Amino acid sequence: MKISGILWVLTGVVLLVGCRKEESIPSGKRYLKTKYIYASSKDKDPYAYTNYYYDGEWHLTKEIVVVKPDPITFKNTYKYQKGKLIEKSHFAPPQGSLSKYLTEENLVLYDNYIYSYPAEDLKIEKHYDFARQLLEDSAVYEYEDELLLKETHYRQGKYRWGKEYVYDRDGNKVKETEYPEGIYTLYFYKDGKKTKAIEYNKDGSVLVENDYVYKKENGYDIQEVHYSGPYGKFISFKSFFKNGLLVEEIRYHPTFIGAEWACYRYEYY
């Protein structure tokens, strides 16, 4: 697995607003400050975290990722033009380096993503792999009123996979289809909340069913995802919300039923 792949598997995404006053946040907006990753909700110390930085208009401009115990540092940077993302770059330690002696400036560019917008509802992404010196992947995203309708992915110029999305009149995603496999997922809602997601194969047989259960406990709004599929039946995710914000999420192991796989905690400005 490439270093960039390890980054996302280990850390996910965490936001930290650097040196910014709370009063500068746009009215009605809340921005994620930090996401910590723990091996278990019982752990006191996280094994990974990421610091994110924004510009004056609250566009994300930089992420600094740290994975413990012997700190491995990664960096992602973002550039914008007229409010639209035009470039994302991923930096990681040089091969064979001793990560504990590295600084942000020592990191090496591994991946570069270039974005263009040939039409109002069209976005093109090109992924350049600097380690292998090639155009690794490209993708075309098609939108309607800011809703993603279709994405098509190519690898080294050849079609690889794609997805199509259908929404209800409230903007809720009700169907997602994956190509070339033909697997599709139907989503169901009640009072604006997702209640069920059922994944089918191309022949219409059920592969996985997830039920979304909502509770209130100790001042938190809780959402549980109840999985039913090849691994059996169990709670796969448990999310805790306060004032509408996700503050903690526990992911449970699919084969060791009841055991926690990871815990994520969030802080906001």
C-alpha positions in Angstrom: 0.0 0.0 0.0 1.3 3.5 -0.9 2.0 6.0 1.9 -0.9 8.1 0.8 -3.2 5.0 1.2 -1.8 4.4 4.7 -2.5 8.0 5.6 -6.2 7.8 4.9 -6.6 4.3 6.4 -5.0 5.4 9.7 -6.2 8.9 10.1 -9.3 9.9 8.3 -9.9 13.6 8.3 -9.4 16.0 11.2 -9.8 19.8 11.1 -7.9 22.4 13.2 -8.4 26.1 12.6 -5.0 27.7 13.2 -4.7 31.0 15.1 -8.2 32.1 14.2 -10.6 34.0 16.4 -14.0 32.5 17.0 -15.8 35.7 16.3 -14.5 35.6 12.6 -16.6 32.4 11.9 -19.5 33.2 9.6 -22.9 33.4 11.4 -24.6 30.0 11.8 -21.5 28.1 10.8 -19.6 25.6 12.9 -16.1 24.4 11.7 -14.5 21.1 12.8 -11.4 21.9 14.8 -9.9 18.5 15.6 -10.6 14.9 15.0 -8.8 12.4 17.2 -8.5 8.7 16.4 -8.4 6.1 19.2 -8.1 2.3 19.1 -10.9 2.2 21.6 -13.4 4.6 23.3 -11.8 3.6 26.6 -8.3 5.0 25.5 -7.2 8.3 26.9 -4.6 9.1 24.2 -5.2 9.1 20.5 -2.9 7.3 18.1 -3.5 9.8 15.3 -4.7 13.3 14.6 -4.7 15.9 11.9 -4.4 19.7 12.0 -6.3 21.7 9.4 -5.8 25.3 8.4 -8.2 27.7 6.6 -7.9 30.9 4.7 -9.8 34.1 5.5 -12.9 32.8 3.7 -12.8 29.5 5.6 -11.5 27.4 2.6 -9.4 24.5 3.8 -5.8 25.2 2.8 -3.6 22.7 4.7 -3.8 19.5 6.7 -1.0 18.3 8.9 -1.4 14.6 9.9 0.5 12.9 12.7 0.4 9.2 13.4 1.9 7.9 16.6 3.8 6.4 18.5 6.9 7.4 16.6 5.4 10.4 14.8 4.9 10.0 11.1 3.9 13.3 9.5 1.9 13.8 6.3 0.6 17.0 4.7 -2.1 17.9 2.3 -2.4 21.4 0.7 -5.3 22.9 -1.2 -5.5 25.8 -3.6 -8.6 27.7 -4.8 -9.6 30.0 -7.6 -12.7 32.1 -7.3 -13.8 29.9 -4.5 -13.4 26.6 -6.4 -10.8 24.0 -5.5 -8.2 23.8 -8.3 -5.3 21.8 -6.7 -4.7 19.3 -3.9 -1.2 18.0 -3.1 -0.2 15.1 -0.8 3.2 15.1 0.9 4.8 12.3 2.9 8.1 11.3 4.4 10.9 10.3 1.8 11.4 6.6 1.4 13.8 5.2 4.0 13.7 8.4 6.2 13.6 8.5 10.0 10.2 10.1 10.5 10.9 11.3 14.0 13.5 13.8 12.7 11.3 15.1 9.9 9.7 18.5 9.8 6.9 19.7 7.5 9.5 21.2 5.1 11.2 17.8 4.7 8.1 16.1 3.3 8.1 15.0 -0.4 5.3 15.4 -2.9 3.8 12.0 -3.7 0.4 12.9 -5.3 -1.1 15.9 -7.0 -4.7 16.4 -8.0 -5.7 19.0 -10.5 -9.3 20.2 -10.9 -11.0 22.0 -13.8 -14.5 23.1 -14.5 -15.3 23.1 -18.2 -19.0 23.6 -17.5 -21.1 25.0 -14.6 -22.2 21.5 -13.5 -19.0 19.6 -14.5 -15.8 18.9 -12.6 -12.7 17.0 -13.8 -10.1 15.6 -11.5 -6.7 14.4 -12.7 -4.4 12.5 -10.3 -0.7 12.6 -10.9 1.4 10.0 -9.1 4.8 11.6 -8.6 6.4 8.5 -7.1 5.8 6.6 -10.4 5.8 9.6 -12.6 2.5 9.0 -14.3 -1.1 10.1 -14.6 -2.6 7.6 -12.2 -6.3 8.4 -12.4 -8.8 10.9 -13.7 -12.5 11.4 -12.9 -15.4 13.3 -14.3 -18.1 14.5 -11.9 -21.5 15.7 -13.2 -23.8 17.8 -11.0 -27.3 19.3 -11.1 -28.0 22.1 -8.6 -24.9 21.1 -6.6 -26.1 17.5 -6.3 -23.7 14.9 -7.7 -25.5 12.9 -10.3 -22.7 10.8 -11.8 -19.0 10.2 -11.4 -16.8 8.3 -13.9 -13.3 7.1 -13.1 -10.4 6.3 -15.4 -7.0 4.8 -14.7 -4.2 5.6 -17.1 -6.8 6.5 -19.7 -9.0 3.4 -19.4 -12.5 3.3 -17.8 -12.4 1.7 -14.4 -15.6 2.3 -12.5 -18.4 4.8 -12.0 -21.4 5.7 -9.9 -24.8 7.3 -10.5 -27.0 8.9 -7.9 -30.8 9.7 -7.6 -32.4 12.1 -5.1 -35.8 12.9 -3.9 -37.3 16.4 -4.1 -35.8 17.2 -0.7 -32.3 16.5 -1.9 -32.0 13.2 0.0 -30.1 10.5 -1.9 -32.5 7.6 -2.6 -30.4 5.4 -4.9 -26.8 4.8 -5.6 -25.6 2.5 -8.4 -22.0 1.2 -8.9 -20.6 0.3 -12.3 -19.5 -2.0 -13.9 -20.8 -4.4 -11.1 -24.3 -3.1 -11.2 -24.6 -3.2 -7.4 -27.1 -0.6 -6.2 -28.3 0.8 -2.8 -31.7 2.2 -1.9 -32.0 4.7 0.9 -35.2 5.3 3.0 -36.1 8.3 5.2 -38.7 9.4 7.7 -39.1 13.0 8.9 -35.8 13.9 7.2 -33.8 11.2 8.9 -32.3 8.2 7.1 -33.9 5.0 8.4 -32.6 2.2 6.2 -30.1 1.4 3.4 -30.4 -1.8 1.4 -27.6 -2.9 -1.0 -28.6 -5.2 -3.8 -26.6 -7.1 -6.5 -27.4 -6.5 -10.2 -30.0 -9.4 -10.0 -31.9 -7.7 -7.2 -30.8 -10.0 -4.4 -30.1 -8.3 -1.0 -26.4 -8.2 -0.1 -26.4 -5.9 3.0 -29.1 -4.1 5.0 -28.4 -1.3 7.4 -31.1 0.1 9.8 -30.6 3.5 11.4 -31.8 3.7 15.0 -32.1 7.0 16.9 -32.0 7.4 20.7 -31.4 10.1 23.3 -29.0 9.3 26.2 -27.1 11.4 28.8 -27.7 14.7 26.8 -26.6 13.2 23.5 -28.6 12.4 20.4 -27.4 8.9 19.3 -27.5 7.2 15.9 -26.8 3.5 15.7 -26.3 1.6 12.4 -27.6 -2.0 12.7 -25.9 -4.1 10.1 -27.3 -7.3 8.6 -25.3 -9.1 6.0 -22.5 -11.7 5.3 -20.8 -11.0 8.6 -24.1 -11.6 10.6 -26.1 -9.0 12.6 -24.5 -6.4 14.8 -24.2 -2.7 15.5 -21.5 -1.4 13.1 -21.5 2.3 14.1 -22.6 4.3 17.0 -22.6 8.1 16.7 -23.1 10.7 19.4 -24.4 14.2 18.5 -24.7 17.3 20.6 -26.4 20.5 19.4 -26.5 18.9 16.0 -22.8 18.3 15.8 -21.1 14.9 15.7 -18.8 14.6 18.7 -17.9 10.9 18.9 -18.2 7.9 16.7 -17.5 4.3 17.5 -16.9 1.8 14.8 -17.3 -1.9 15.7 -15.3 -4.8 14.3 -17.2 -6.9 11.7 -15.7 -10.3 12.7 -15.1 -9.8 16.5 -18.7 -9.0 17.3 -19.1 -6.3 20.0 -15.4 -5.4 19.9 -14.5 -1.8 19.0 -12.5 -1.2 15.8 -11.8 2.5 16.3 -13.2 5.5 18.1 -13.3 9.1 16.6 -13.7 12.2 18.6 -14.4 15.7 17.2 -14.0 19.3 18.5 -15.4 22.4 16.8 -15.1 26.1 16.7 
